[in-house]
Amino acid sequence: MTLVITDLERQWIPFEGEIEVIGPDSSILPCIGCFGCWTKTPGKCILKDAFCETGQKIGRCDRLVIVSECVYGGYSPFVKNVLDRAISYIHPYFCIRGGQMHHRPRYANAMDFQVYFYGDTTPQERETARKLAAANALNYDAKSHAVTFLEGRNPQAEASL
Protein backbone atom coordinates (compact mmCIF):
# COMPACT_ATOMS: atom_id res chain seq x y z
CA MET A 1 0.00 0.00 0.00
CA THR A 2 1.18 3.53 -0.79
CA LEU A 3 0.66 6.18 1.87
CA VAL A 4 0.71 9.73 0.54
CA ILE A 5 1.15 12.67 2.91
CA THR A 6 0.47 15.91 1.09
CA ASP A 7 -0.53 19.51 1.49
CA LEU A 8 -2.41 19.35 -1.84
CA GLU A 9 -6.02 18.45 -2.49
CA ARG A 10 -6.82 14.73 -2.99
CA GLN A 11 -8.12 14.96 -6.56
CA TRP A 12 -4.65 15.70 -7.88
CA ILE A 13 -2.75 12.67 -6.53
CA PRO A 14 -1.54 10.78 -9.64
CA PHE A 15 -0.48 7.52 -8.01
CA GLU A 16 -2.12 4.23 -8.91
CA GLY A 17 -2.82 1.06 -6.96
CA GLU A 18 -3.82 0.81 -3.33
CA ILE A 19 -3.39 4.32 -1.93
CA GLU A 20 -4.24 6.08 1.29
CA VAL A 21 -3.94 9.85 1.31
CA ILE A 22 -3.40 12.07 4.32
CA GLY A 23 -4.26 15.47 2.94
CA PRO A 24 -4.72 19.02 4.13
CA ASP A 25 -7.01 19.27 7.10
CA SER A 26 -7.15 22.25 9.42
CA SER A 27 -8.42 20.06 12.25
CA ILE A 28 -5.00 18.50 12.91
CA LEU A 29 -3.82 19.13 16.43
CA PRO A 30 -0.15 19.99 16.95
CA CYS A 31 2.13 17.46 18.63
CA ILE A 32 2.52 18.41 22.28
CA GLY A 33 5.75 16.47 22.81
CA CYS A 34 4.34 14.30 25.59
CA PHE A 35 5.72 11.03 24.11
CA GLY A 36 2.50 9.27 25.13
CA CYS A 37 2.62 7.54 21.74
CA TRP A 38 5.81 5.84 22.95
CA THR A 39 4.83 5.04 26.53
CA LYS A 40 1.08 5.26 27.24
CA THR A 41 -0.44 4.15 23.92
CA PRO A 42 2.46 2.63 21.93
CA GLY A 43 2.08 3.34 18.23
CA LYS A 44 -0.87 5.67 18.64
CA CYS A 45 -0.94 9.38 19.46
CA ILE A 46 -2.93 10.24 22.58
CA LEU A 47 -4.47 13.30 20.90
CA LYS A 48 -7.91 12.36 19.63
CA ASP A 49 -8.28 13.51 16.05
CA ALA A 50 -8.09 11.99 12.56
CA PHE A 51 -4.28 11.86 12.77
CA CYS A 52 -3.79 9.78 15.92
CA GLU A 53 -3.03 6.60 13.93
CA THR A 54 -0.60 8.11 11.42
CA GLY A 55 2.38 6.18 12.86
CA GLN A 56 0.46 2.92 12.48
CA LYS A 57 -0.49 3.84 8.90
CA ILE A 58 3.17 4.39 8.06
CA GLY A 59 3.87 1.01 9.66
CA ARG A 60 1.52 -0.66 7.15
CA CYS A 61 2.81 0.97 3.96
CA ASP A 62 5.38 -0.32 1.53
CA ARG A 63 5.82 3.11 -0.04
CA LEU A 64 5.64 6.46 1.75
CA VAL A 65 5.25 9.44 -0.56
CA ILE A 66 5.43 13.01 0.67
CA VAL A 67 4.25 15.80 -1.63
CA SER A 68 4.94 19.17 -0.05
CA GLU A 69 5.67 22.75 -0.82
CA CYS A 70 9.34 23.36 -0.06
CA VAL A 71 9.35 25.95 2.72
CA TYR A 72 12.85 27.23 3.56
CA GLY A 73 14.31 23.85 2.68
CA GLY A 74 11.75 21.86 4.67
CA TYR A 75 8.21 20.58 4.57
CA SER A 76 5.11 22.75 4.63
CA PRO A 77 3.64 23.38 8.09
CA PHE A 78 0.83 20.84 7.52
CA VAL A 79 3.18 18.06 6.35
CA LYS A 80 5.62 18.79 9.18
CA ASN A 81 2.77 18.56 11.68
CA VAL A 82 1.66 15.18 10.27
CA LEU A 83 5.22 13.85 10.51
CA ASP A 84 5.56 15.15 14.07
CA ARG A 85 2.33 13.33 14.98
CA ALA A 86 3.73 10.14 13.40
CA ILE A 87 6.74 9.85 15.74
CA SER A 88 5.09 6.71 17.12
CA TYR A 89 6.28 4.95 13.95
CA ILE A 90 9.60 4.46 15.73
CA HIS A 91 10.52 3.19 19.20
CA PRO A 92 12.02 5.44 21.87
CA TYR A 93 14.90 2.94 22.06
CA PHE A 94 18.06 3.31 20.03
CA CYS A 95 20.17 1.16 17.73
CA ILE A 96 23.22 1.74 15.56
CA ARG A 97 22.61 1.88 11.78
CA GLY A 98 25.29 2.92 9.34
CA GLY A 99 27.60 3.87 12.20
CA GLN A 100 25.02 6.31 13.60
CA MET A 101 22.57 6.12 16.47
CA HIS A 102 18.90 6.04 15.43
CA HIS A 103 15.60 5.06 16.94
CA ARG A 104 14.65 1.42 16.45
CA PRO A 105 11.81 0.73 14.03
CA ARG A 106 8.53 -0.25 15.70
CA TYR A 107 7.17 -2.03 12.62
CA ALA A 108 8.72 -4.61 10.29
CA ASN A 109 7.74 -2.94 7.03
CA ALA A 110 10.49 -2.03 4.59
CA MET A 111 9.28 1.03 2.71
CA ASP A 112 10.38 3.06 -0.24
CA PHE A 113 10.49 6.73 0.76
CA GLN A 114 9.80 9.33 -1.91
CA VAL A 115 9.56 13.09 -1.49
CA TYR A 116 8.24 15.53 -4.08
CA PHE A 117 8.89 19.18 -3.29
CA TYR A 118 7.24 21.96 -5.25
CA GLY A 119 7.53 25.72 -5.16
CA ASP A 120 10.11 28.32 -6.01
CA THR A 121 13.35 27.33 -4.31
CA THR A 122 16.95 28.46 -4.14
CA PRO A 123 19.83 26.03 -4.61
CA GLN A 124 20.51 26.23 -0.86
CA GLU A 125 16.88 25.36 -0.04
CA ARG A 126 17.06 22.37 -2.38
CA GLU A 127 20.24 21.13 -0.73
CA THR A 128 18.70 21.50 2.73
CA ALA A 129 15.55 19.69 1.56
CA ARG A 130 17.60 16.82 0.07
CA LYS A 131 19.47 16.40 3.35
CA LEU A 132 16.23 16.52 5.36
CA ALA A 133 14.56 13.85 3.22
CA ALA A 134 17.67 11.63 3.37
CA ALA A 135 17.76 11.96 7.17
CA ASN A 136 14.04 11.14 7.40
CA ALA A 137 14.52 8.07 5.22
CA LEU A 138 17.40 6.90 7.40
CA ASN A 139 15.41 7.48 10.60
CA TYR A 140 12.44 5.59 9.12
CA ASP A 141 14.82 2.75 8.13
CA ALA A 142 13.56 3.01 4.54
CA LYS A 143 14.96 0.57 2.01
CA SER A 144 15.28 3.36 -0.58
CA HIS A 145 14.65 7.06 -0.93
CA ALA A 146 14.35 9.63 -3.68
CA VAL A 147 13.78 13.38 -3.79
CA THR A 148 12.26 15.19 -6.77
CA PHE A 149 11.73 18.92 -7.21
CA LEU A 150 8.74 20.05 -9.23
CA GLU A 151 9.03 23.48 -10.76
CA GLY A 152 6.87 26.36 -9.61
CA ARG A 153 3.95 26.63 -7.26
CA ASN A 154 1.50 24.54 -9.29
CA PRO A 155 2.54 20.87 -9.25
CA GLN A 156 -0.84 19.92 -10.72
CA ALA A 157 0.58 21.22 -14.02
CA GLU A 158 3.25 18.47 -13.99
CA ALA A 159 2.30 15.56 -16.26
CA SER A 160 2.89 12.84 -13.66
CA LEU A 161 5.05 11.85 -10.77
Backbone as a ProteinNet text record, in pm:
[ID]
protein_1_A
[PRIMARY]
MTLVITDLERQWIPFEGEIEVIGPDSSILPCIGCFGCWTKTPGKCILKDAFCETGQKIGRCDRLVIVSECVYGGYSPFVKNVLDRAISYIHPYFCIRGGQMHHRPRYANAMDFQVYFYGDTTPQERETARKLAAANALNYDAKSHAVTFLEGRNPQAEASL
[TERTIARY]
82.8	0	88.4	47.7	117.9	45.5	119.8	65.9	121.1	32.1	71.3	36.3	135.8	114.7	138.7	36.8	46.9	-27	17.7	-53.4	-141.8	-156.7	-240.7	-375	-470	-601.8	-595.2	-680	-681.8	-699	-781.3	-812.3	-691.1	-580.8	-464.5	-372.4	-375.5	-275.2	-273.1	-160	-154.3	-102.3	-101.3	-48.4	-157.3	-116	-212.4	-192.2	-288	-282.1	-350.2	-322.5	-382.3	-314.8	-392.2	-339.3	-423.6	-355.9	-423.7	-360.1	-442.7	-393.7	-424.5	-323.3	-340.3	-319.5	-430.4	-425.9	-458	-457.7	-471.7	-601	-586.5	-700.7	-666.2	-743.7	-714.6	-747.2	-806.6	-841.7	-727.1	-611.8	-500.1	-452.1	-435.1	-382.2	-229.6	-160.8	-14.7	35.6	147.8	212.5	247.5	222	251.6	378.9	447.6	575.5	565.9	452.9	433.7	493	519.4	571.6	478	350.1	250.2	240.3	267.7	262.3	373	473.5	580.6	554.9	491.5	483	342.1	243.8	108.4	24.6	35.4	-44.1	49.9	141.9	246.2	190.7	247.1	208	91.3	30.9	-87.1	-77.1	-98.2	-94.2	-210.9	-186.3	-292.7	-391.6	-354.9	-446.8	-555.6	-678.5	-791.3	-837	-782.5	-828.3	-802.6	-823.4	-809.5	-665.2	-569.5	-428.4	-361.8	-438.3	-379.4	-318.8	-355.6	-302.8	-204.7	-150.6	-59.9	64.3	120.5	237.7	205.5	88.2	45.7	25.3	-28.8	-48.6	85.5	184.2	317.2	372	341.9	387.1	325.7	217.6	152.1	185.5	257.7	280.8	409.9	413.2	538.4	602.6	527.1	582.4	521.4	606.9	563.9	602.8	503.1	525.3	484	572.8	542.9	544.4	434.6	425.5	402.2	500.3	494.3	555.6	499.8	567.5	699.9	803.9	933.9	935.7	939.3	935.1	1069.3	1151.8	1284.7	1365.8	1354.3	1431.2	1368.1	1244	1174.8	1034	958.8	821.3	729.1	612	510.9	466.4	407.6	363.6	268.1	175.3	83	157.8	243.9	317.6	408.5	476	562.1	481.1	362.2	276.6	236.3	201.8	166.1	284.6	403.6	522	554.3	536.1	555.6	459.2	334.5	232.8	256.8	344.8	373.1	499	550.5	673.7	657.1	533.1	508.7	549.1	581.2	627.8	756.7	833.7	960.2	951.1	1041.6	1052.1	1132.1	1115.9	1201.5	1342.1	1360.3	1489.6	1580.1	1709.5	1805.9	1877.6	1930.3	2017.1	2118.7	2219.8	2321.5	2294.8	2278.9	2261.4	2356.1	2436	2528.9	2627.9	2664.9	2759.7	2700.6	2568.2	2501.7	2392.5	2363.5	2257.5	2123.1	2025.2	1890.5	1789.9	1666.6	1559.6	1533.1	1500.4	1464.6	1329.5	1312.7	1180.9	1081.8	957.5	853	788.9	786.2	716.8	818	779.7	871.7	863.9	784.1	773.6	904	933.1	1049.2	994.3	994.3	928.4	1025.5	971.7	1038.3	990.4	1080.1	1049.5	1074.1	968.6	980.2	926	999.1	956	953.2	841.6	824.5	804	900.5	889.1	846.8	760.6	724.2	741	739.2	753.1	882.1	890.8	1010.8	1116.7	1231.4	1335.3	1470.8	1555.8	1694.6	1776.9	1896.4	1983.4	2010.7	2025.1	2050.8	1929.2	1808.7	1688.5	1676.3	1710.3	1705.6	1805	1923.9	2023.7	1977.4	1922.3	1869.8	1756.5	1667.9	1554.7	1602.3	1703.5	1759.7	1815.4	1889.2	1947.1	1838	1734.9	1623.2	1555.4	1523.2	1456.2	1544.6	1675.3	1766.9	1772.3	1774.3	1775.8	1645.3	1532.4	1403.9	1401.2	1449.8	1451.7	1538.4	1651.8	1740.1	1672.7	1609.9	1540.8	1423.9	1357.1	1244.4	1292.2	1423.6	1482.1	1426.1	1410	1356.5	1457	1405.3	1496	1549.8	1479.9	1528.3	1465.8	1526.3	1465.1	1501.7	1412.4	1435.2	1369.8	1430.6	1378.4	1366.7	1251	1226	1174.3	1221.4	1173.5	1087.8	966.1	874	881.9	883.6	902.7	776.8	795	686.6	594.2	490.2	394.6	271.7	267.5	149.6	187.9	210.5	254.1	146.9	22	-83.8	-55.3	25.2	58.3	158.9	229.3	324.6	247.1	300.1	229.9	203.2	306.3	289.3	410	392.2	505.3	562.6
-116.7	0	124.6	225.9	353.2	450.6	512.1	617.5	749.4	842.6	973.5	1077.3	1154.4	1267.2	1391.9	1476.6	1591	1711.6	1827.6	1950.5	1994.2	1906.9	1935	1864.1	1907.7	1844.9	1704.9	1615.3	1473.3	1449.8	1527.3	1496.3	1500.5	1561	1570.5	1449.5	1370.7	1267.1	1167.8	1159.3	1078.4	935.6	885	751.9	647.8	530.2	423.1	310.7	218.1	105.6	139.5	59.5	81.2	201.4	307.3	432.4	478.9	533.2	607.7	745.7	848.5	985.2	1055.4	1117.3	1207	1345.5	1418	1547.4	1660.8	1781.2	1901.8	1902.6	1927	1927.4	2021.7	2125.4	2224.6	2175	2056.2	2006.1	1933.7	1921.3	1850.2	1927	1854.5	1913.1	1906.2	2004	1998.7	1897.9	1834.7	1745.9	1826.9	1769.9	1841.1	1789.4	1694.6	1646.8	1566.6	1503	1430	1288.5	1237.4	1102.6	993.3	1027.1	926.6	817.7	853	753.6	649.7	678.9	584.1	504.5	567.7	504.4	465.7	552.7	526.3	446.2	480.7	415	381.7	287	262.9	252.5	335.6	333.8	423.5	484.5	566.6	695.9	808.7	938.1	949.1	1010.9	1024	1135.2	1223.7	1329.8	1268.7	1298.4	1236	1321.6	1290.5	1350.9	1250.5	1290.6	1199.4	1157.9	1213	1186.4	1101.8	1049.9	978.3	843.4	790.2	659.9	672.1	789.9	810.6	722	705.9	618.4	475.4	427	291.8	281.1	384.9	384	375.5	448.4	439.4	297.8	236.5	100.8	-4.5	28.9	-66.1	-41.5	65	97.2	34.2	12.2	-32.2	81.4	191.1	311.4	431.9	521.4	646.1	758.2	833.8	944.2	1073.2	1169.7	1301.4	1400.8	1474.4	1580.5	1708.6	1798.9	1917.2	2037.7	2152.2	2274.6	2278	2321.8	2336.1	2472.1	2471.7	2594.5	2608.5	2700	2723.5	2593.8	2508.4	2384.6	2273	2288.9	2186	2163.5	2089.1	2057.9	2174	2175.3	2274.8	2253.3	2353.8	2337.5	2219	2196.8	2084.4	1951.1	1931.8	1805.6	1785.2	1889.6	1879	1838.2	1891.7	1856.5	1709.2	1660.3	1518.3	1430.6	1464.8	1384.8	1390.3	1506	1514.6	1420.6	1416.9	1333	1184.1	1153.3	1013.9	960.6	1029.6	984.7	844.7	804.3	670.8	560.1	595.3	495	428.9	500.9	446.5	425.4	343.9	319.1	430.9	448.1	543.8	487.8	358.9	294.2	312.5	301.5	331	205.9	218.1	116.1	188.9	116.8	174	124.4	219.5	188.3	276.6	214.3	291.5	372	318.3	386.8	504.2	520.7	630.6	575.5	652.2	612.5	662.6	571.4	603.7	530.9	577.5	506.3	374.1	272.8	142	151.4	78.1	72.8	-1	42.4	-25	-134.5	-112.7	-203.4	-271	-382.5	-461.1	-425.3	-326.1	-293.5	-233.4	-261.7	-203	-117	13.5	103.4	171.8	211.3	306.3	443.7	539.6	673.3	771.6	838.9	933.5	1069.1	1173.6	1309.3	1391.2	1460.4	1553.3	1691.8	1780.3	1918	2003.6	2098.5	2195.6	2335.3	2432.8	2572.1	2631.4	2761	2832.2	2816.4	2760.3	2732.8	2782.4	2810.5	2846.1	2717.8	2721.5	2603.4	2560.5	2655.6	2623.2	2553.1	2600	2535.9	2393.5	2373	2237	2145.4	2195.3	2112.5	2077.6	2175.3	2150.3	2048.3	2061.8	1969.3	1827.7	1815.3	1682.5	1616.2	1694	1639.9	1601.1	1682.2	1652	1521.9	1506.6	1385.2	1262.2	1275.5	1162.8	1124.2	1223.9	1195.6	1129.8	1177.1	1114.2	969.3	943.8	807.1	717	767	690	664.1	765.3	748.3	652.1	650.7	558.6	421	402.4	275.3	231.9	328.8	301.3	221.6	136.3	57.2	138.3	246.1	335.7	472.3	573.6	705.9	785	876.4	963.4	1098.2	1203	1338.3	1398.2	1455.2	1518.8	1659.3	1754.4	1891.6	1921.7	1965.7	2004.7	2156.2	2204.5	2348.2	2427.1	2542.2	2636	2599.8	2677.6	2662.9	2583.2	2527.6	2454.1	2314.4	2220.8	2086.8	2011.8	2056.8	1991.7	2003.8	2101.6	2122.1	2018.5	1951.4	1847.5	1729.3	1665.8	1555.6	1439.4	1396	1284	1278	1206.5	1185.4	1051.1
0	0	0	-75	-78.8	12	101.8	187	135.4	104.5	54.1	160.6	200.3	290.7	207.7	197.9	109.1	162.2	117.6	149.1	32	-67.4	-183.9	-170.9	-249.7	-249.2	-309.4	-262.3	-299.4	-448.9	-517.4	-656.4	-748.3	-702.6	-788.3	-781.5	-676.5	-652.9	-769.5	-842.1	-963.8	-944.7	-823.7	-800.6	-823	-865	-890.8	-791.1	-787.8	-696.1	-565.7	-464.2	-333	-267.4	-246.2	-193.1	-75.4	23.5	128.9	131.4	135.6	131	262	318.1	431.5	374.7	360.1	294	387.1	331.1	412.8	492.7	619.5	710.1	825.5	838.8	942.3	1082.7	1092.3	1225.2	1294.8	1228.8	1290.5	1414.2	1520.7	1642.9	1638.6	1694.5	1695.4	1798.7	1766.8	1863.4	1987.3	2104.1	2228.4	2294.9	2229.7	2280.8	2409	2432.5	2558.6	2553.7	2433.8	2411.2	2460.4	2477.4	2513.2	2407.7	2282.7	2173.9	2189	2268.1	2294.7	2422.3	2521.5	2653.2	2696.5	2675.9	2723.8	2625.4	2497.7	2392.3	2276.8	2293.9	2193.1	2050.8	1962.8	1822.8	1789.4	1889	1864.4	1946	1878.8	1946.5	2044	2157.9	2258	2223.7	2130.7	2089.8	2001.2	2032.4	1963.3	1845.5	1729.3	1604.9	1493.1	1369.8	1255.6	1229.2	1302.4	1276.9	1385.6	1479	1592.4	1552.2	1437.1	1393.4	1277.2	1255.2	1141.7	1151.9	1269.5	1285.7	1246.9	1284.6	1247.7	1097	1035.3	889.7	817.6	865.5	805.8	824.4	938.1	965.5	874.8	806.4	715	568.1	537.5	396.4	345	214.9	152.9	73.4	58.4	-3.7	66.8	113.7	174.9	80.1	36.4	-56.2	13.7	11.4	67	-48.5	-63.3	-163.1	-84.6	-90.2	-4.5	-73.4	-43.1	-81.6	-5.2	-72.7	-6.4	61	193.4	272.1	344.5	297	355.6	367.6	267.9	267.8	349.2	388.8	467.1	415.5	492.6	456.6	492	429.7	463.3	608.1	670	809.5	828.3	736.4	752.2	747.9	647.9	634.6	755.1	799.2	917.9	1040	1055.7	1168.1	1161	1042.3	1027	1065.3	1018	1050.7	1199.6	1261.3	1406.5	1479.1	1434.4	1497.6	1470.8	1375.3	1340	1406.6	1507	1573.6	1632.8	1656.6	1712.1	1616	1491	1395.2	1443.6	1522.5	1573.2	1724.1	1776	1920.3	1986.6	2115.7	2186.8	2209.5	2182.9	2206.3	2085.3	2107.7	2002.7	1953.1	1831.9	1773.5	1686.2	1643.2	1555.6	1413.9	1319.9	1177.9	1098.8	1015.1	934.3	1017.2	1133.8	1220.2	1296.9	1290.6	1360.4	1451.6	1556.2	1647.4	1594.2	1590	1543.3	1630.2	1625.1	1693.7	1623.2	1702.3	1645.5	1576.3	1466.4	1403	1493.4	1495	1570.1	1484.5	1353.6	1261.9	1169	1112.2	1029.2	881.1	845.4	702.6	650.7	525.5	459.1	345.9	365.3	271	177.3	63.5	-23.6	20.7	26.1	75.6	-37.5	-81.1	-191.4	-147.5	-182.1	-149.4	-277.3	-297.6	-408.3	-349.1	-373	-328.5	-447.1	-422.2	-524.7	-468.1	-557.2	-516	-568.4	-559.2	-601.4	-493.3	-529.8	-431	-479.3	-383.9	-413.8	-413.2	-468.8	-460.8	-316.4	-226.8	-86	-23.4	-55.3	-3.5	-56.6	-181.6	-238.5	-168.2	-142.6	-73	67.8	138.4	272.6	267	169.3	155.6	123.6	38.3	7	132.9	211.7	335.3	435.4	446.2	536.5	496.1	368.7	321.8	341.5	316.8	337.5	484.9	572.9	717	761	708.1	740.3	693.9	574.2	522.4	609.5	653.1	740.4	875	931.8	1059.9	1048.7	935	912.3	868.4	855.9	813.2	677.9	587.1	453.9	372.6	284.8	200.8	84	46.7	-57.8	-36.3	-97.9	-92.8	-217.4	-253	-367.9	-340.2	-393.6	-379.2	-518.4	-547.7	-676.7	-651.3	-730.6	-720.8	-842.6	-817.9	-922.8	-935.3	-1055	-1075.7	-1042	-983.2	-960.9	-847.3	-835.1	-725.6	-764	-885.4	-929.3	-976.6	-884.4	-925.4	-1003.7	-995.9	-1072.3	-1222.1	-1261.1	-1402.2	-1451.5	-1359.9	-1399.4	-1457.7	-1559.7	-1626.4	-1531.1	-1460.9	-1366.2	-1277.1	-1167.1	-1076.8	-1109.6
[MASK]
+++++++++++++++++++++++++++++++++++++++++++++++++++++++++++++++++++++++++++++++++++++++++++++++++++++++++++++++++++++++++++++++++++++++++++++++++++++++++++++++++

